Amino acid sequence: MLKMKTGNPERKLKYLLETVSQSCSRYLTLISTKVVATTMKTRLDRERLKMCRGQVENVASVIRLLRPTINQANVKDKLKIVHNMLMKLKKVRSDPQHSLPDVFIWMVQNKKRIAYHRLTASSLIYSTLDDEKGANCGRLQTLVMKTPQKKGSSYWTTQARLSVYLWLGAVKHRKKVFEGLPSGYQTSNLIRNIAKPDSKPPSIIKYTDSQNYQLRAYMYQARGLIGSDDTGLSDPFARVVFGHESSVTRVIDETLNPSWDEMLIFRDVRIFSSFDDVMKMPPEVVVEIFDRDRVGKSEFIGHSVAYPVVKGYRQKYEPPKFPAKLCWHDVYRGAERAGELLAAFELLQLAPHGESSCDDLPPCDLPIVLDPSRSSSMPVPRGIRPTLSTHRIEVLFWGVRDMKRVQFMAVEKPRVDVECSGKIISSSIIRSCRRNPNFSAPIKYVDVDLPDNDLYCPPITIRCFDCRNFGRFVLVGNHVIDNIRTFIYSPAVKKDPTHETKKLKDSDVKQTSSSSSSSATKTFKKPQQQQQPQQSSSKRKRSSTHSSDDETELEGLDWWTKYHASVLSLATTNATKLTSNNYLEITGCHSFLTPDKTNTAANAATSPTSVSKSTSLKLSKAANLVAKLSPKSQKRKEEKKINWAKLKIYHSDLESEFNGFKEWLHTYDLYRGKKTNDADDDDSRVVGKFKGAIVIYKHPLPNDIEEDGGAPSNSLFQCLPSNEPLHVLVRVYVVKAIDLHPADINGKADPYIVIKLGQTTINDKENYISKQLNPVFGKCFEVEAIFPQDSLLRVQVYDWDLIGADDIIGWETVIDLENRYFSRHRATCGLALQYDAEGYNAWRDPMKPTAILSKLCKDYKLDGPYYQPGRVRISNMVFNVPAVFENEKGYCVKTKSSDESLALTVLHNWEKMPKVGCKLVAEHVEKRALYHPDKPGMEQGKLEMWVDMFPIDMPAPGPPVDISPRKPKSYELRVIIWNTDDVVLEDDAFFTGEKMSDIYVKGWIKGTEDMQSLTGEGNFNWRFIFPFEYLVAEEKVVMSRKDTVFSWDETETKIPARLNLQVWDADHFSADDFLGAMTFELTQFPRGAKSSKQCTLDMLKTDGSVPQINLFKHKRVKGWWPFYVKVSGEEMELTGKVEAELHLLTSEEVEKHPAGQGRSEPDPLEKPNRPDTSFVWFLNPIKSLKYILWHNYRWLVLKVLFIILLSLLFILFFYSLPGYTVKKMLGA
C-alpha cells in the first residue's frame, strides 16, 4: 500500500485488521465448538491448542486496541506492529509433529528416479470447512521437478514441469474428489460411481470442452540477479513457459539488472477448461532466467511463478482491470531468493472462430524504439510500460579502499562506473592507488529517463575497473543497489505567502504585541532546572554540618567519577521505564510494539503509582524502585545533592547510534565471483570498497525551491571537505572489556590490547591482566595517521600465554575513522555535557564551544551566532538558556551565563536547527562487539572505548585524559561483638534434658569465641579485625591472590563490600549447627536498634521505611541487629540478636590508633561479666554437677539428703539394737 502510493492506505489497513479480527473470531469459535474425542488427543496436541488459542486471543485484543488509533500520520508505524503480529502467527502456524507423512511425486526413466517434487500433506488435506482445507487441495497446479542428486551446477536446474490435480481426504469424503477439477470433462460411469465403497478412480479423464487463448507476456526488467560468471556478473535471458509452449527474450550482456523491455506473444494456446474456471483459477506462467555461456550449457539462475490477468472475448479492454500493471515477482533458486522480475501477463480469450477472430484482440500501442539490437522483438506497449521523465543522477566519487589483487596483480589505477537505465557515469582514473586512493574530480552527473513511480525504477550498478597497460580494462568487482528510493531527492518548495496570511487570519490563534515583532522567529527553550528556594537559617545550619562530607566526596575527582555517575544515572533512567513496559505487557500490546513505539506508549501510560496499584503482583519491585526515586523520597537528599558531570554511555557502537555516519558518504562493497548460498563464501567475494554518494532528482529543479545552505543550481553536494591526504592525531581510549570468552583451561583469560592503524601496530602485551574475563584496561593509545591511507582502525584483544603463541580472544573490531572524521555529526571529539575550564571535567577539544559554533554557522552560511544574556540567536532561531549553573561543590546557583556554556547548549540542541541541523556526538563511551575469525557472527565479548581525532595542522590538543584504573584504598574494619540475646537453643542437657546451645559468632575471617548458654544470652567482648582494599567509586572490595600454588600471577577479584556475621552452636562430636546470619552492606545497611527489645525483623525491610546508613560516611556505629534464617522461600524467621560495634578506619588512622585481635593488646577489651563455669561436663564434671543440680534442684537435694540421713539413723538404730539388748540382758 505504501510502495504503490495508492489512496487511503489507512482505510485499507483498517479493513485488513477487521478481516483478521473476523478470522480470529471464526477460529476461536471453531476450536471451542468442534467435538473432538479427547482420547484421540495427546498432551502435545492439547498444549499446542492452548498456545494457539492464547496467541489468537492476544492478536484479537491488540487489533481491537489498534484499529481505532490508525490515521494517516501513523500508518507506517502501525504497519510495523501488524507485521510483528504476522511474524508471531507464523511461528505457531506449523505443526511441530505432523500426523500425516509428506507426499512425494517421482519421475522414473528406465527404472531410475530422475526427478521429484515434495509436498506437505497439510496443503492437500480435504475438509468440509474451508478454513481447515489445504491450500492446494482440489486445485490444478504446476509443480517444478528437481533432481535428487547432491547439490551442484545442475541441482537448481528445472528437470521437468508437471501439471497435476491432487486431493487427499478421508474415504467418507471421496465423492468430493472432483469438486475442484476444472469443468469441461466427459462424465463416465467411474466418475458417477466414485462415492461407492468398491469403486475405483478413473485412470483417464477426457475433456471435451476447450478454449483458445492468447498470452501476452510483458517482460520489462529484472534486478538483483545472482552473478554466475567469474567476474560476478551474468549474461541473463528469460524463458517464459506456458502450457506446452515457451519463448525467450534477448540476452543482455554483463549485468545483474537486465532491462529486456520485450513483449512475448503466445498466439494460440488451447486450455481444456471452461472460461469461468480459468477466471477463477488462472493457469500459472513460469519464467526461468538463465545465464548464457559461450561455451557449454546456459546456467540456471532462478525461476518465478506468476498468474496472468484473464479477459474474455466479450469483455472490454478498459481500466481499472486492463491493461495489466507491471509488478515485481520474486525469483527463487531453490529456497534462496535470486532476484526480482518486473513483468505483467495477460491471457486473452479468442473468439470461437479461432485465428479469424484476432481482430477482436486489443491493439498494441507500441512505442518507437531506435535500438538496432532488438531486431524483430517488440517492446512493451504504452499504457503498460512506466511513464518516464528526465532525472539527473549526481555521483560523488570519493575513493576506493582495501583493494585486493585481481588476476595476481595489484589494483593500481582504478576507475569506477555507475550505471542506471543504460546510462553510465565514469569517474576519473586514480593515478596511484597506493599514494592517494581518492578521485581528483569527485562530482559528476548524467541525465537519464526514469519512471515517475519509484517502484519501477531500475537498480544502480557500481563497477570498478583497473586500467592496465596496453589499454586493457579489467573488471575488479561490482555492487548492485536494488532500491534507489533512498537516493531520490524531493526538494521542498517555498510556501505561498498569501496562502499563509489567509491561513493565519482564519485561525483562532491570538498574537500579543510583544510577539508580533518576532513572528518569524522560532524559539527553542531548554527545560529549566528546578530552582532552589532560599534556605532558611535551620537549613543553612544543616548544610554546614554536611560541608565536611561534601569536601570528602569532592576529593580525588577524576574521569572515573564521571563514568560511574553516568552508569548510575543510566540505571536509574532504565528503572523508571520498567513500570511502563510492564503495563504494556499486561495490556497485551507490548509484545507487538517496536522499541520506539514502546517508549511512546510508555509516555502516554498512567503514572507508575497508579500502575503499581492495579498490577501489584507484577510491578511491586519496579514500583518500589520508582518510589525510592520519587521527588518526595529524594527530598532530603536533594538538600545536599551533588550533580556530578556525566557523559553519554551507548550500549552499542557509535555507528549504530548515528546510522553508520552515512549522511553524505556511503561505503559499498565490491563483489567478484559467483554467488553461493554460503555466507562465508560471499564475504570472501569482497575485493574492495567504493566510497561515494548518489543523489537522484528531477531535472530541472523548480524555481521556488528552498535552498539548503547553498545554491543547488550547480550541484546538490554542497559544503564538501577536501579529499586530499590529511594528517591526523588519533587517540584510542580503551576503558574495559565485558564478558570475554574464556581462552585458558581454567575458564579465564589473560587479555591485552593490540591496536592497528595503517602500517602502525601498538602491542600492549607487557601490561596484560591476569585471569580476568572483565578486565579494566584504562589505557590511552596515541598514533598518527594519514587519511585516507590509514583510515581503518582495528582493535584486537589477545590472550597472553606463557608458552607458545598468544591466542586471539576477540577478533578485530573495525572502525572507519574517515567516515567519522568527515561526518556532519562531528564525531572527532565528543562534546562534554557541561563546560568546565579545569578539573576532572576539563574541556579537552582544542576548539572552544564558541569556536565550534562559529565554524558550523560559517560552513552552513548561517547568520550568527549572536550572544545575549541567557539566549543565543542564529538566523531566525533563538535558543533560550536558563542562567542556572553549578558551583564548584555541585550546588545549583544563579550566575551570569558565559558564552561558552551558551554555545555548548546550542551545540547539544543543534538538531533543532531547520534544514541543516543534525545531532552532534556528545562525550561518550561506546560498546563495540568482538568477534573471532573462526566463529563469525558469534559475539565473543564487548569493548568499552572511544576515539578522539585531531588534525595536526590545527592547534595542538591538551594532554590525554587519564583513565588509568583507580588504585584501591586501604581500610580496616573493626567489629566488636558485645552481647547476644534470644538465640535459639538447639542442644539438650545431658542430665536434665533442657534446651541449651554453645554459642559462638563467626565473621569474615578466622576469629571466634564460644560459650555455653542456657538462656540464649551470651557476653563476648570480642574484636574482629578485617583489613581490606576498597574502591570507593565502584563500591567494591579488591582481593588479589593466587588461585593455586603454580599460578604465575595473582588474580584480582572485586566483590561487594559485605560483612557477614553468623551465630553457630558448637558441637564436639559432630558438625556445628547453624543458628542464624546477618549480612551488612557496608554502603547501605539499617541503623542498629538501641536495645534488644527494639531489635526486630522489621529492620530488614527495603521499602524505604527503615533509615539506612553508609559506614564509609558515618565511620562508627553501634546497636542491635537481628539474626535470621530463611524458611519457605523468602520468609524470614528471627533466630537471635547481636549487639555489635562497627568501626571503619583508613590506613593512616590505623597507624595512629592500633588495636589488637580479640582482647589482645593494644587497646584491649575487658573480659565479659559472666559465670566462671565451663559447661563441658566431661572436662569439669564437679562444677557442672554443682551448677546443674544445685542451681535447679537445691530443695530437692536437701530433702533427699535429709531423708537419706534419717534413713541411716533408723538403719543404725535397728542394726545396733539387738547387740545392745543382749549385752543388757547378760549384764555385760
ZADREN-886246 format. One record per residue (C-alpha): x, y, z. Coordinates in steps of 0.1 Angstrom, whole numbers, plus 5000, padded with zeros to 4 digits. Layout:
XYZ ...
This chain:
500050005000 502850245009 505050154980 502350194954 501350524969 497650444964 494950644981 493750595017 496350345029 494950385065 491450285053 492949965037 494849885068 491749925089 489849695065 492749445068 492649445106 488849405105 489249095083 491948955106 489749015136 486848825120 489148545111 490348525147 486748515159 485948225135 489048035146 488148075183 484647965176 485747675156 488147525182 485547585210 482547425193 484147145173 483746805190 486946605191 487346295211 489746365239 491146015238 492546085203 494546385216 497946375230 499346615256 501346785228 498146855209 496346995240 499247225249 499647345213 495947415211 496147615243 499147805229 497347885196 494247995214 496148235236 498148375207 495048435186 493248595215 496248815221 496148925184 492448995185 492749205216 495649405201 493649465169 490749595189 493049845206 495049925175 492349975149 490750295163 494150475166 495150435129 495450765110 497350895080 500251025102 501050695120 500050435093 503750335088 504250275125 501050075128 502049875098 505249765116 503149645145 500949445122 504049295107 505249185141 501849025147 502248835114 505648705124 504248575157 501348395139 503848235115 505748095144 502747895157 501347805122 503547505116 502747185135 505847055154 504746695149 502946625116 500446335118 500546265081 503646205060 504746425031 503746334995 506546264970 506046264933 508846084914 509646084877 511145754866 513045674835 514345314828 513645224865 515745514876 514445814896 515546124877 513346404893 510946454922 508846704940 507846704977 504546844991 503346855026 500146665034 498646965052 498547155019 496546875003 494146765031 490446805025 487946935050 484347035048 485247365064 487047605040 489247735068 490647385075 491147285039 494647275024 495747555001 496447314972 493647064978 491447004947 493347264927 495247244894 498847344900 502147334882 505047154900 508747214893 510646884894 514246884906 517046634906 517546404936 521346434932 523546634955 523947004952 525947104922 525847304890 522747114878 520947094912 518947414907 518047344871 514447264864 514246894853 510546904843 507247074850 504246874859 500647004859 498746794884 495446784903 495946644939 493246564965 493846404999 491046315023 489046065042 487345775025 483945905035 484646225016 485646054983 482646194965 484246534968 487246434948 486346604916 484746924930 487847134923 488646984889 488147224861 484847164843 484547054807 485346684810 483246394800 481446224829 482045854828 480545574849 483545554871 483145924879 479445884886 480145584909 483045744927 481145754960 480545374961 482845184985 484244944959 484645194931 488045284917 489045624905 489245664867 492645634851 491845874823 489646184822 488646304788 488046674782 485546774755 485347144763 488347364754 489147734749 491747914728 493648204743 496448444735 499148504762 501048834762 504048844785 505349194791 508949134802 510349474813 513349424835 514949224864 517149334893 519449184919 520148864900 522848614911 526248664895 527148344876 530348434859 533848464874 533548844872 530548844894 528248944865 525848744843 524548744807 520948694815 517948604793 514548484803 512448194791 508648214795 506847874797 503147854795 501447514789 503447334763 504947644747 507947864756 509548174743 512848354752 513948714754 517148864741 520448834760 521749134779 525549104784 527449154816 524749284840 522849174871 519949414863 518849334827 516349564810 514749354783 511649574775 510049294754 506649174747 506348794741 503148664724 501848314726 499348344698 497148034701 497147844734 494547574740 493247524775 490947234784 488547404808 485647644809 486148014808 484748054843 487147804858 490047984840 488848314855 488648154889 491947974888 494248114861 496947884848 500547954860 503148124840 506648004847 509648234840 513048094840 516148314839 519448174826 523048294822 524148244786 527648094785 529548104752 530947754759 528647484773 525047494785 523447804799 523547824837 520347834856 519848154877 516348114891 512648084883 509448274891 505748184890 503148444880 499448444872 498048624842 495148864841 492348684822 490048864797 487048724779 486448804742 483248984751 484849194779 486049544772 489749624774 489549924797 490550034832 490749954860 491449594853 493149644819 495849694808 497749474832 500049654856 503649574860 504649424893 507649274909 507848894912 510448724934 512948494916 514048184936 516747934931 515647664954 514847824988 517148104981 515948434968 517848504935 516448844924 513249014913 511449024879 509249324868 506649184844 502949154836 500948894819 497648894801 495548594790 493148704763 490348474752 489948424714 486548424698 485248074689 486248114653 489948084661 492548274640 490048474621 488948644653 492348814660 490849144650 488849134683 492049144704 493049474719 495649664698 499249704709 500350074712 504050014706 506550294712 509150394687 512350224695 515550314677 517650034692 519249824664 520049544688 516349454692 516049314656 512449174655 511549194692 508649414702 508849654732 506349674760 503449884747 502350224760 499950214789 501849924805 505350054804 506150314831 505850684824 509350824821 510651174830 514051324829 516151284860 519651384869 521951144887 524751314906 527551094919 530251184944 533350984936 535350994968 537750704966 538350334968 539650134998 541149795006 541649684970 542749324967 544749164940 542949074908 544548824884 547648814906 548249184901 547649474925 545049734915 547050054908 544750274886 541150204894 538150364877 534550344889 531550344866 527950394878 525250264855 521550324856 518950264829 521650214803 523550544811 527050524825 528950784846 532650724847 534950864873 538450994868 541350744869 543350734901 546950774891 548350584921 546150394945 548950354970 549750724973 546250864973 543250634967 540850934963 539551064930 540651404917 537351504902 534751394928 531451524914 529951414881 526351374867 524251244839 520651284827 518550974823 514850884818 513450714849 509950614858 507850864878 506850584901 509950494920 508650144925 509550074888 512950244889 515850034877 518649944900 522050114901 525149914893 528650024905 531549874887 535249914893 537849864866 541649854867 543250044839 546349844829 548949854803 548149844765 544649994771 543349694790 540449734815 540049454840 536849434859 537649434896 534249404912 530749534912 527949634936 524249644928 521749884946 518249734941 516250004959 517150354948 514250514967 516550634994 518650834969 515751024954 515851394964 512551574966 513151944971 511052154995 509152424977 508552764992 505052825005 502753084991 502853385014 499353495005 498153145014 499953165047 498453505055 494953375048 495553075070 496753295098 493653515095 491353215097 493053065127 491953145162 495453205175 495853545191 499253705190 500353965216 502054285207 505354165222 505453865199 504454055167 507954195161 509453845162 506653645145 509053485121 511453385149 511353025162 512252975198 513652675215 513652675253 515752435272 513852275301 514752485331 516152325362 514152355394 515452655412 516452615448 514352815473 516153045496 517452845525 516252925560 518652955589 517952605601 518752465566 521952665565 523052515598 522152175585 524052225553 527052345572 527152025591 527451835559 530252055545 532951825557 531251525540 530951725507 534651815508 535451445514 533351345483 534951615462 538451495469 540251295442 537751365414 538851215381 537451075348 536050765366 533850995387 532051095355 531950745343 530350595375 527950885378 526850825342 526350455348 524250515379 522150775361 521550535332 520550265355 518150495373 516550605340 516150245329 514450155362 511850435359 510850295325 510249945338 506750015351 505550145318 506949855298 505249615322 502049805318 502249745280 502949385286 499949335307 497649505282 498849275255 500449545233 504049525244 504949205226 504049365192 505349715197 508749825183 511249975208 510450325197 506750275200 507150115234 508750425247 505950635231 503350425247 505250445280 505050815280 501350815274 500650545300 499550625335 501850715363 503950445379 502050485412 498650415396 500050125375 501549975406 498249975424 496449785396 499249545389 500949505423 502049145417 504049225385 505149575393 505949555430 509749565425 509649835399 507150045419 509350025449 512350135430 510350425414 509150515448 512650545460 513450775431 510350985435 510851355445 509251305479 511651035489 514551225475 513651555492 516251515519 518951405495 518451705472 519251945500 522951835497 522851665463 526051695443 525451705405 528451535391 529551585355 528351305332 528951155298 526850955273 527150575275 525950385244 525050015246 526249965211 528850105187 528650475177 527850385141 524650215151 523550525170 524250765141 523250555111 526850455103 527850825097 526450785062 524651125059 526651215028 529350945024 528550575019 530650275016 529850004991 531449654990 532749544956 532049174948 533748944924 533048584915 529948354916 527448394944 526848094966 524548014995 527348025020 527748355038 531448295044 532048245007 530148564999 532348755023 535348625005 534048764973 534649114985 537649254966 537449624977 535249914988 534050224970 533350534989 530950784975 527350914974 524550924949 521551154946 518751144921 516351424913 514051554886 515851794862 515452084860 514652174896 511752414903 512552774906 510852824940 513052564958 514152634993 517952624992 519652425019 522652645027 523752684991 522552724955 521652384941 521852504905 525352354900 525352054924 523451924954 526751834970 527552144990 530052225017 532151925009 535551895026 538751845006 539651484998 543451554998 545551355022 545151475058 547551425088 545651345120 546451265156 544350975168 543850885205 542250555212 540850525248 540150165259 538250155292 537449795298 536249465283 533049285292 532248915291 535248795272 535248445260 537548215281 540748125264 542547915290 541847575306 540847735339 538047925323 539748255324 541948465301 544948695303 543848975279 545849265265 545249515237 546649535202 546049855181 546549855143 546150165122 547650155087 551250045090 551450125127 550949845153 550849905191 551249595212 550449625249 551549275257 553649385287 550549515305 548349215303 545749155330 545948815346 542948575348 540148825340 537148805317 536049155326 539349345326 539649715333 542449845309 542250215314 544650285285 545150565260 547050495228 548250775206 549050725169 549450955140 547650865107 547351005072 543850985057 542750815035 545550565035 545250495073 541550515077 540650185093 541350135130 541549775142 541349695179 542149345189 542149155223 544648885227 545148625254 548748615269 550348265271 553548185289 554447915264 553547925228 551848195206 549248415221 545648335214 543248585200 540048625221 538048875202 538848945165 539349305155 536549545158 537049785129 536250155129 536250365098 537850685111 537550865078 533750845079 533750975115 536151255107 534151395078 530751325093 528451625099 527751475134 531251595143 532551265157 536151385160 535951475197 532751445218 531151755233 531151755270 527651785286 528852095306 531752335301 534552345327 537852515321 539752295345 539252005369 538151645362 535651765335 538152005318 537352085281 539651865260 538851985225 541352245212 538352445198 536152605224 532352575221 532152935207 534752855180 532952535171 529552705168 531052985147 532652735124 529352555119 527552885111 530252975086 530152635069 526452635065 526353005057 524153105087 523853445102 525353445137 525853345164 524753645185 525153615223 522853785247 522353725285 520553385286 519953355249 521753285216 520353385181 521353215149 519553335118 515853315128 516353065156 516653175192 517952945220 516853045255 519152915282 518352955319 521053115339 521352835364 524652665369 526552475395 529352595417 532552415424 530852195450 528052095427 525252315441 522852495418 523352865420 522453165397 525453315379 526053515348 525853295318 529153265300 529353255262 531052915263 528252755282 525652915260 527352795229 527652445243 523852435250 523252535214 525552265201 523751995221 520552115205 521952165170 519451915156 516752175163 518152395136 515952385104 517452235072 521052205084 520552075119 521751735130 522651565163 526251625173 528251355191 528551415228 531251295251 530650925253 531750575258 530750315232 530449945235 531849755205 531349385199 534349155194 534248855171 536548565164 537648475128 536748105133 533348185148 531748455126 528648615139 529148485175 529948775198 533048695220 532648995243 532449375242 534949655245 534149995261 536150265243 536050585224 538250765198 539351125195 540851275164 542651605160 544251745128 547951815130 547652155113 545252285140 546252395175 547652115195 545251945219 545751915256 547251615273 545251285270 542551215296 543851005324 541650695325 544050465343 542250235368 541950375403 544050225430 542150075459 542350255492 543350055524 540750035551 540449835583 537149735598 536949665635 533949475646 533349435684 530849165694 529449275728 526449065735 523948825721 520348775731 517348555722 519548305704 517647985696 518647675717 519447365698 521047115722 519646915751 521246895786 522746555793 521346525828 518146735827 517146735790 516747115790 517447325758 520947485756 523447605730 527247655728 527147995711 529948145690 529948425664 531748385631 532848675609 534648715575 537948575587 539048345615 538548475650 535848305670 534948285707 532348045720 530547995753 527747775766 524347945771 521247815788 519148125782 520148235747 522248515761 526048545757 528648805766 531648815743 533549145743 535549025713 537049225685 537349115648 539849305626 539349295588 541949485567 540849515531 541349725499 538349925487 537450115455 535250405467 533750485432 532850125424 531950035460 533849705456 536449535477 539549435458 541249095466 544548985450 545648635455 547048335436 544448075426 546947785430 550447735441 551547705405 549848025394 552148275377 550348595387 547948705413 544248725403 542449035412 538848995422 536249265430 533449175454 530749385471 531649535505 529749305527 530249195563 528748855571 528048775608 526848425617 525948265650 526647895655 526147615681 529447445688 529447065690 532446845700 531546515683 529546635653 529446925628 528447265643 524847375639 524047695620 521647915640 521348245620 523148505600 523248875593 524749045562 525849405563 526149605530 528749855543 527450115519 523850075529 522549885559 519949955586 520650165616 521049955647 518449945674 519150105708 518049795728 517449435724 513649475727 513549725697 515549485675 513049305652 512949175616 511249495605 514749655605 515549445574 512749605552 513949755519 510849975511 512550285524 510750295558 513950195577 516750455578 519950335561 523450445569 526750435550 529650315571 532150495549 530550825558 529550755595 532750565602 531450435636 528150285646 526850065674 523549895680 521549575680 520849375648 518749055642 520048715632 517648535609 517248225587 515048195556 512247945557 509647855530 511248075503 511748435511 510048435546 512548515574 512548375610 514248555639 516848335655 518748575677 520048925682 523549065684 524949385699 527949495678 530049795671 531449875637 534450105633 535950185599 539450335598 541850435570 545350315569 546550645584 544150625612 545150265619 548750375624 547650635649 545150415668 546250055667 544149775682 544549405689 542649105678 540148965703 541049115737 544749145730 546949445732 546949725722 543749875733 542549555750 538849495758 537649405792 536749045799 532948975798 531048965831 529848605830 529948295853 533448135857 532047795847 532647565818 529747355806 531847075792 530846815818 533546555810 536246825814 535046965847 532246735860 532246865896 531547225886 528947115860 527146895885 527347165912 525847425888 523247205872 522047025904 522347295930 521147575908 517947395897 517247125924 518647265956 515447205977 515046855963 518646775970 518246896006 515146696010 516846385996 519846436018 517646476049 515746166041 519045976035 520446086068 517145996086 517145656070 520745596080 519845686116 517045436116 519145166100 521945216125 519445216153 517844896143 521244746135 522844826169 519644756189 519944366191 523544376204 522844646229 519844446242 521944126246 524544306265 522044446288 520444116293 523743936301 524944226322 528044286302 
